[in-house]
Amino acid sequence: MALISIRDLSLALPDGSAKPLFGRAPLREILRNINLDIEGGECLGVVGESGSGKTTLGRTLLRLYEPTSGTIHFEGRDITHLSQSELRPLRAKMQMAFQDPQSSLNPRHRIEDILAQPLLAFQHVRNREEGREVAWQLLKRVGLTGEFGKRYPHELSGGQRQRVGIARTIALKPQFIVADEIVSGLDVSTKAQILALLRELKPENAQALMFIGHDLSVIRVLCDRVAVMRNGKIVEQGSCEQVFSHPQHPYTQELLMAIPLPDVDPDWVTREH
Amino acid sequence: MSLLDINSLYLDIDQPILRGVSLQLMEGEVHGLVGESGAGKTMVGKCVLGLLPHRARLGHGYINFAGTELLKLHGHERRELLGRDITVIPQNPMTALNPVKRIEPQIIDVLQLHLEMSAINAKRRALELMHDVHIREPECVLQQFPHELSGGMRQRVLIAIAFACKPKLIIADEPTTALDVTVQRQILRLIKELQANSNTAILFITHDLGVVAKICNRVSVIHSGRILESNSATELFLAPKHAYTRALLAATPRFDRPAAALHPVPQELIAALWAEAKAHDETKTN
């Protein structure tokens, strides 16, 4: 059975930009009839342009939004309409990694305290000292040394901050991680390092990963399956092999065409597909 | 003769940033400057534009632009040149536009200042420029504020401003990094189209080898403030000479190759490059 299974999921949120001067903002459909299964240990890539609803989908799976209709099952349990307090024990099992590690790390806390916080909150450790010890181990797991624990987020480079973000995400050994554009802001060599790290962490944790991005090249490196989103719908999904070698939907073909591969091709910019 | 000639440029901002950068741009050439963050690629652009922080110390190098020595210019001389002969396409289209002014006056300002156009002519030209960058409903967009436009649209407006005075040289600092792949392709197409029509030279600063391969004639690879390799794009991608260039290519993910083909840049190589740079600093001070 799938770890996560969603059926006919739809979500509408108030559209602030269309709000009249008085009264309520009209609802705007963000996600429409989404069906998706994620197996344990699987890595699913979700691609689409900005505004396609891919981030919202990730957040809805973690129940940061409550869906308008449809169902979400996590480990066979219906979590579609659970209350915040009922969700709390599940939070340790599903985690999110953010695009911008700068704004998702508290600038006033040391790295070791940032990492120890979820451990303390879910009583994985008994006290701050123990939390710091685990934090040191986590830092080693993501390729940093323990000394980084004493530093503050602003003392780290972008790639190092992203490593800390990943360390925090895996701290509670979750079954499911949503990684939202976590390599988009990084340059070539840092991106390759983070991708190598994610690949290395994959087998030892055996958790499911939903990797959200707009770069199909990155998804090819990391994911087993891929889902292509447009206007809140999944237009195509399948194994990476299949989607990349035989894209069915015109939008997937367009996305693939738009990726500049590092091969010289002066006509690429002007070519129509 | 080259349009822009950067010759052994040294720059210190509390610590060495550029270590003898030399770079030549011909008229109408699109030259890619590739490097990771911290390599000094943005600083090369800033030296050309004279936008260095106060703490910056320049060495003996020179930058010659069409017969003018850029590093020796006074403020008012530089102001005449910038925005007319040398312009910029910045990375972040949100911060580059004035958020409290509509689009039209932001374009007209440039035209009136540098080309001394009358208000009516400038308005007409602004509309033409909007057409040139393929903005739909240009009259409407001209009356909007930057926050009402999408990222791709804002970048189009900035490109219109950059090409407004038919410049000889454009410094494009990561102009598409903040954009989606599909929008990125449209913007690259636009830049290439305008560049070819006006025969403008572009120094294209980026970390994305894919973009460079598609748009540049020549490429220079920069690391630790040194140009490691400079070659025509065809040569560089087919037969990269420097180990670092090869490592960067191997570290670029590609959707047409299986995952195992991706190799991060080896730490030893990076360490060796920095050691070389440090050794270079010491021979210089002695």
Interface residues (C-beta under 8 A of the other chain):
Chain A: E49 S50 S157 G158 D187 V188 S189 T190 K191 A192 Q193 L195 A196 R199 H214 D215 L216 S217 V218 I219 R220 V221 L222 F244 E254 L255 L256 M257 A258 I259 P260 L261 P262 D263 V264 D265 P266 W268 V269 T270
Chain B: E36 S37 G38 G151 D180 V181 T182 V183 Q184 R185 L188 R189 K192 E193 H207 D208 L209 G210 V211 V212 A213 K214 I215 A233 T234 F237 L238 A247 L248 L249 A251 T252 P253 R254 F255 D256 R257 P258 A259 L262 H263 P264 V265 I270
